[in-house]
C-alpha cells in the first residue's frame, strides 16, 4: 500500500480519527471515514430556486436522490471532489456500500481496479511494494479498495470541475511521511473553512426561449475550486493552489503551518488525477519560495490578465487563451529554459506585477547578474512606453473605440520591435536595431539605467539569447503611464470567475 493515492486515503483516516500512526487504523476507523465521505457525494439546492438569481447548496448522499432522473435539471450535481465520471458514479456508490458492509462484518475480498474505484486504473494496472506500477491486472484487498474509495470521495483534497470535458480532477501530493500528508490535509481543511459559505452559492439560470422553459440552478462556486483564491482559468489550477497556500503565510494564525506545508511540497511529486488518468508534476523550488513570500497568487492572477497581441482582451472560452494558460502553468511548474521559451512564444502584454517572476527566473534560473537584469528591465520598460506613445500619436483622441484601436496599434509596434530583436545576429546589432527603431518612433533617448545591459550585450559578455529573452520579456510589461491613463472599466482586473451555463451538460 505504498502508492500515493492509497496512502492519501490512509492519511485521511488518520486525520479523521486523530491517529498518530498508520498501524493504529482499524476497520472501524476506515468504515466511519468512508461513510462520512459518502454523505458528501452530491451537491443539491438547499432552497427553492424558481424566480431567484442566487441560491444556497448543500451536500447530500446518492441514496437521497436516487429516484430523480435528469439530476442536473434540478440542480443536483456530482460533487467536484468525487473523482469519477457521471456515468460511473452509480458504480462508485455501489462499491462504497459493499465495502462498508464488508468492513462492518470483518470479511475480506479481492477487488479488481476499476475507474469507478481507482481513477488511474486506465494508466496503471497494479501497485508494487515500492510504489511503482506494472501492466498486470490489479487485485486490491478490502482495505486497499477502501482507502482508494476514500481518496476518490473525500472532500479534503484540492478539487476542481473542468467544464471543458465535464470532469472532476484533484491535486494530491506524494509525500514520503504520513505525518506530512496529514499536515497537508489538516491545512487544506483550515483553508477550506475560511471560505466555506462562499463555496455553496450558485446562480440560477432563467428560462431561455427555444432552449429551456424552466429555471435551472447552475453549479455553485465550489466547482471552480474548493480552496480560497481558486484559479480564474482551470489550466492554472495547480499553481493557483500553491499561491492560495502562500496567501496564508501572511496570516499569523496560519503562517507557520502554511510555510511548513509549502516546504514539504518542494520535494514532492504532485498528481493531477481525474477519472481514467493521473498526471505527475513537480513544483520548482523557486516558485515555492515565491509562494512562501506570499507573492505567487498575485503573479498567477496577473498572468491571467495578460493580453495576447492577436486576440485583444480575454473573453469567454477563447482557444488561444486556453493554450496560453496551459503553457503559463507549465512554465510556473517547471520554471526551466524550455518551458520559458514556450511561454514566451505567445506574444502577449503582461501586467507589471509579473516583474518579480521575470526577475526571479532570470536571476535564479538563468544565473544572470541582478544588475544586468535590472538594467534590461529599464530598457524593456522604455520600449513598452515608446510603443504606447507611438500608438497615441497615431490614433486621434476621442475617436470611436479609441482604447481598442490604441491597443491594436501598440501591439503592432511591439511586434515590430520584437521581430527586430529576434532577427538580430549579434549583440551589437540587437542594440542598434532596437534603439534606432524605438528612437525614431518616439524621438526619445534610451534611459541611462539601460547602459549596463546595452554594454554587456554589445560586447557579447551577455549571451545573445539571454539578451533577446530579457529585452522581449521586459518590453511586454505594461508601463505605468498607460496603466494610469486607462479607464478603470477597461482594465479588466476585477473580473470574477464564473462557471459557464451548464444547461447542455
C-alpha angles and dihedrals in degrees: 000000000000097000113115095234092053092044091051089058089048091053091049089057091048092050094045092051099035092242119162097200135040088226089067093064115112132185088256091059092048093048093049092050094046091049090050090052090052091059089067098049097115138029116225136175110263093202139031113284108193112125093001130121098207134017140179124252133201138186125266137169128254096251092060092061100029094113095054117097123204090021096186089062087066095042093257111142138173105258112258093236093058101097101210135086126264088247093053097040093096090053092049090052093047092052092046091055092047092049091049090051093049092047089052092052094044092237127141132218139170116239131196117236109255130174087244092062103020109032095198094054089113091058102042131012108198138029120228128208091254094051096262129120139237134197095244120111108274123240116191123189122225096270093046093051090046092053090047092051090049089054089048095051108028116115088207096091132077107267139172135185110231105210095190091075098013095243139128122234134182138198120226131171126230099222122177097226126055091220089058091054090047089050090052091049093047092050092046089054090051091051092048094052092056090066103023096120092052093051094065099055116104136177122242118229112222124224113285123206113249092005114053130008098192140051114267129193114234121218112283124247089268089080093063088062132315095230133073118275091020116193121277087214122042091221088064093055098110096051092038088060090054090048091048092054089047092056089064091060084076092062116080092212092057104022102099096046092045091053091046092052092047091050091053090053091060091078099032132104108228123209127209102202130190133157106297100010150051125199117198121210141159135225115234113239093236092051089051088051090054087054091049088054089054091243105108099077091058091048093050093047091047093051089053088059093053115125120226109223095228097042110044121212117358112262128175122316097342109178094215092053090049089055090047091051091050093054091041089056091047091051093049091049100044098026092191136129097264093049091047092052090051090049092048091051088075103080105222143143116239133205112257091250087078089071092091091054092053092045090052094046097048095042100039103031104027092035094224119163108265090228091056090048090051091049092049089050090057092053092045092051089051092052091051090050090048090055091049095050091044089055092047090053091053101044118068112238113248095020118140114279087009097164094044091051091045092055090048095053092042090052090052091052092049091049090051092050092046092050089052090050094047093050095051112119097197141021096255091047090052092053094043094049097043096044096041095050094044092046092053091050096049108020086227130124122238113262118269090235089066093064096095094052091046092049095048092045096047092048093049092239088120109057112249095237092052091048091052093048093047094050096044095046095049094042088061094061112105111249124239095242093057093046091053094047098044113097113251094240090059098050093079096202096124096058114135124225110247129184111236125249104288095192094116096042 
